[in-house]
Amino acid sequence: MESPPRRRSRGCLRTSLEVGKGLVACLLGLFQCAWQCVEFWTPLTVIVLLLWLIYRPDRFHPHVDSAVLAALQLEAPANAIVVQPAQLRYDLAVDLSFRNSHRRNTIRYLDVGATAFYNGTKLGPADDALPAPFRQGPKNTTVLHPAFRGAVPIDSGVAAELGRELAAGTVHVRVTVELTLMYKVWLAKEVFFYKYDCWLWFPPPANATPAVFNAGTQCWAA
């Protein structure tokens, strides 16, 4: 009468062994699949890394070659009866160069912008839109000529700082350059956004004699 239970226990043991073998086979299959993925992706990853090291873009810095400050002076309000802030009249022209120092990469300029500031006060963007988009080949230099002209209201603090700089014999102007660049390496495209500050200093401009900046200066990341 005890034989049937023994047959039942043997059947359960056989079933457990079959399930265990199935789990082991499944795990081995997953391991083989994972190993095949590693064998496939590892060389590809190494190739991509080597290509990036070879074709990676160099650190990019615009350069101000020269600039002319024809006017930076206060103007009295037109209406003396109504209290109005003083106006700062400005006239600035800049030669801005962009150098692609890479030996292989072509740079595509998607957007180029330049804005002038005095003591934190925005004088305005360039009068004419800078050319974009355009391409720049390897080992090539492109020179743009943004110009800033107009008048903006300023507060008493900015007016006092301008008076101090004029008395000291040197005025400082900052030009901010914003770039959106695209590098293409084979089928891969990378887009970068850069923002730079270019600091310029001038002697006070006279009515008939514009102030010239010809020392040249590199623009630095803002």
KOLTI-766787 format. One record per residue (C-alpha): residue in one letter; residue number from 1; y, z, x. Coordinates in nm, 3 decimals. Last residue first. Layout:
BEGIN
R,res,n,Y,Z,X
R,A,NUM,Y,Z,X
...
//
This chain:
BEGIN
R,res,n,Y,Z,X
R,A,222,8.380,-2.013,3.119
R,A,221,8.196,-2.215,3.381
R,W,220,8.422,-2.303,3.672
R,C,219,8.650,-2.599,3.731
R,Q,218,8.703,-2.707,4.090
R,T,217,9.053,-2.745,4.225
R,G,216,9.265,-3.012,4.386
R,A,215,9.570,-2.926,4.593
R,N,214,9.780,-3.200,4.435
R,F,213,9.972,-3.011,4.167
R,V,212,10.309,-3.178,4.110
R,A,211,10.614,-3.029,3.936
R,P,210,10.833,-3.282,3.758
R,T,209,11.183,-3.345,3.900
R,A,208,11.458,-3.455,3.664
R,N,207,11.465,-3.155,3.433
R,A,206,11.315,-2.919,3.688
R,P,205,10.954,-2.803,3.693
R,P,204,10.884,-2.448,3.814
R,P,203,10.640,-2.467,4.105
R,F,202,10.290,-2.532,3.977
R,W,201,9.953,-2.360,3.946
R,L,200,9.637,-2.496,3.787
R,W,199,9.324,-2.313,3.673
R,C,198,9.035,-2.521,3.533
R,D,197,8.813,-2.330,3.290
R,Y,196,8.477,-2.481,3.196
R,K,195,8.252,-2.507,2.890
R,Y,194,7.912,-2.677,2.903
R,F,193,7.670,-2.788,2.633
R,F,192,7.337,-2.939,2.743
R,V,191,7.107,-3.191,2.573
R,E,190,6.762,-3.270,2.717
R,K,189,6.571,-3.589,2.643
R,A,188,6.209,-3.656,2.742
R,L,187,6.066,-4.010,2.728
R,W,186,6.131,-4.085,3.096
R,V,185,6.384,-3.825,3.205
R,K,184,6.694,-3.845,2.983
R,Y,183,6.987,-3.612,3.043
R,M,182,7.236,-3.552,2.764
R,L,181,7.578,-3.397,2.804
R,T,180,7.811,-3.215,2.563
R,L,179,8.124,-3.117,2.750
R,E,178,8.412,-2.877,2.690
R,V,177,8.701,-2.860,2.937
R,T,176,8.956,-2.578,2.928
R,V,175,9.285,-2.638,3.110
R,R,174,9.466,-2.326,3.227
R,V,173,9.831,-2.324,3.333
R,H,172,9.995,-2.098,3.589
R,V,171,10.365,-2.096,3.680
R,T,170,10.492,-2.027,4.032
R,G,169,10.843,-1.953,4.165
R,A,168,10.864,-1.579,4.100
R,A,167,11.158,-1.625,3.861
R,L,166,10.967,-1.891,3.668
R,E,165,10.666,-1.662,3.655
R,R,164,10.868,-1.369,3.520
R,G,163,11.041,-1.582,3.257
R,L,162,10.707,-1.724,3.146
R,E,161,10.571,-1.371,3.111
R,A,160,10.873,-1.271,2.897
R,A,159,10.823,-1.572,2.668
R,V,158,10.454,-1.488,2.633
R,G,157,10.539,-1.131,2.534
R,S,156,10.818,-1.239,2.297
R,D,155,10.584,-1.452,2.086
R,I,154,10.525,-1.823,2.115
R,P,153,10.580,-2.120,1.884
R,V,152,10.432,-2.449,2.011
R,A,151,10.591,-2.768,2.147
R,G,150,10.446,-3.106,2.241
R,R,149,10.275,-3.299,2.516
R,F,148,9.928,-3.273,2.673
R,A,147,9.775,-3.561,2.869
R,P,146,9.407,-3.618,2.954
R,H,145,9.339,-3.867,3.236
R,L,144,8.967,-3.921,3.293
R,V,143,8.799,-3.995,3.626
R,T,142,8.429,-4.091,3.646
R,T,141,8.230,-4.043,3.966
R,N,140,7.887,-4.190,4.047
R,K,139,7.587,-4.086,4.252
R,P,138,7.353,-4.165,3.961
R,G,137,7.497,-4.363,3.669
R,Q,136,7.742,-4.236,3.411
R,R,135,7.705,-4.331,3.047
R,F,134,7.964,-4.311,2.770
R,P,133,8.009,-4.137,2.437
R,A,132,8.292,-4.064,2.447
R,P,131,8.637,-4.160,2.571
R,L,130,8.891,-3.876,2.556
R,A,129,9.090,-3.864,2.234
R,D,128,9.461,-3.907,2.305
R,D,127,9.714,-3.624,2.294
R,A,126,9.479,-3.382,2.469
R,P,125,9.428,-3.059,2.282
R,G,124,9.711,-2.814,2.228
R,L,123,9.932,-2.559,2.394
R,K,122,9.699,-2.274,2.306
R,T,121,9.857,-1.946,2.404
R,G,120,9.638,-1.731,2.631
R,N,119,9.898,-1.715,2.910
R,Y,118,9.950,-2.092,2.889
R,F,117,9.664,-2.298,2.755
R,A,116,9.561,-2.667,2.770
R,T,115,9.264,-2.817,2.583
R,A,114,9.014,-3.082,2.696
R,G,113,8.721,-3.233,2.507
R,V,112,8.432,-3.462,2.601
R,D,111,8.141,-3.547,2.370
R,L,110,7.809,-3.731,2.411
R,Y,109,7.843,-3.792,2.783
R,R,108,7.519,-3.959,2.890
R,I,107,7.415,-3.870,3.243
R,T,106,7.186,-4.101,3.442
R,N,105,6.941,-3.912,3.660
R,R,104,6.801,-4.043,3.988
R,R,103,7.008,-3.934,4.287
R,H,102,7.198,-3.657,4.112
R,S,101,7.560,-3.605,4.217
R,N,100,7.707,-3.714,3.885
R,R,99,8.072,-3.634,3.945
R,F,98,8.329,-3.580,3.671
R,S,97,8.698,-3.614,3.760
R,L,96,9.003,-3.486,3.571
R,D,95,9.346,-3.627,3.655
R,V,94,9.585,-3.412,3.449
R,A,93,9.914,-3.477,3.268
R,L,92,10.130,-3.194,3.129
R,D,91,10.441,-3.192,2.912
R,Y,90,10.524,-2.860,2.747
R,R,89,10.787,-2.720,2.512
R,L,88,10.754,-2.352,2.428
R,Q,87,10.930,-2.270,2.102
R,A,86,11.090,-1.934,2.030
R,P,85,10.993,-1.756,1.713
R,Q,84,11.218,-1.795,1.408
R,V,83,11.481,-1.570,1.250
R,V,82,11.675,-1.783,1.001
R,I,81,12.045,-1.822,1.080
R,A,80,12.001,-1.985,1.422
R,N,79,11.811,-2.279,1.277
R,A,78,11.697,-2.509,1.557
R,P,77,11.518,-2.225,1.736
R,A,76,11.596,-2.205,2.110
R,E,75,11.363,-2.400,2.339
R,L,74,11.165,-2.240,2.616
R,Q,73,11.035,-2.439,2.909
R,L,72,10.726,-2.600,3.054
R,A,71,10.810,-2.962,3.130
R,A,70,10.699,-3.243,3.363
R,L,69,10.385,-3.071,3.490
R,V,68,10.188,-3.327,3.690
R,A,67,9.822,-3.282,3.780
R,S,66,9.583,-3.370,4.061
R,D,65,9.213,-3.396,4.145
R,V,64,9.093,-3.149,3.883
R,H,63,8.716,-3.122,3.924
R,P,62,8.433,-3.100,3.673
R,H,61,8.132,-2.886,3.770
R,F,60,7.764,-2.962,3.695
R,R,59,7.473,-2.770,3.841
R,D,58,7.221,-3.040,3.921
R,P,57,7.005,-3.190,3.650
R,R,56,6.625,-3.161,3.696
R,Y,55,6.454,-3.481,3.809
R,I,54,6.224,-3.353,4.083
R,L,53,6.173,-2.996,3.957
R,W,52,6.137,-3.128,3.602
R,L,51,5.881,-3.387,3.712
R,L,50,5.681,-3.119,3.894
R,L,49,5.682,-2.896,3.587
R,V,48,5.571,-3.181,3.359
R,I,47,5.288,-3.269,3.599
R,V,46,5.176,-2.905,3.623
R,T,45,5.174,-2.876,3.243
R,L,44,4.968,-3.194,3.213
R,P,43,4.719,-3.069,3.473
R,T,42,4.682,-2.739,3.279
R,W,41,4.671,-2.896,2.931
R,F,40,4.336,-3.079,2.947
R,E,39,4.127,-2.826,3.142
R,V,38,4.276,-2.543,2.935
R,C,37,4.193,-2.726,2.612
R,Q,36,3.839,-2.788,2.736
R,W,35,3.807,-2.419,2.815
R,A,34,3.920,-2.325,2.465
R,C,33,3.664,-2.561,2.310
R,Q,32,3.388,-2.423,2.533
R,F,31,3.484,-2.066,2.439
R,L,30,3.487,-2.151,2.071
R,G,29,3.143,-2.311,2.098
R,L,28,3.007,-2.012,2.288
R,L,27,3.142,-1.781,2.017
R,C,26,2.975,-1.990,1.747
R,A,25,2.645,-1.995,1.936
R,V,24,2.661,-1.617,1.976
R,L,23,2.736,-1.574,1.606
R,G,22,2.447,-1.800,1.511
R,K,21,2.208,-1.616,1.742
R,G,20,2.312,-1.288,1.582
R,V,19,2.253,-1.429,1.234
R,E,18,1.907,-1.550,1.338
R,L,17,1.825,-1.212,1.486
R,S,16,1.938,-1.036,1.172
R,T,15,1.721,-1.266,0.958
R,R,14,1.415,-1.197,1.173
R,L,13,1.479,-0.822,1.151
R,C,12,1.513,-0.844,0.773
R,G,11,1.186,-1.034,0.751
R,R,10,1.010,-0.781,0.970
R,S,9,1.138,-0.501,0.750
R,R,8,1.008,-0.675,0.436
R,R,7,0.666,-0.738,0.591
R,R,6,0.643,-0.368,0.681
R,P,5,0.744,-0.268,0.328
R,P,4,0.466,-0.489,0.189
R,S,3,0.197,-0.337,0.413
R,E,2,0.230,0.028,0.302
R,M,1,0.000,0.000,0.000
//
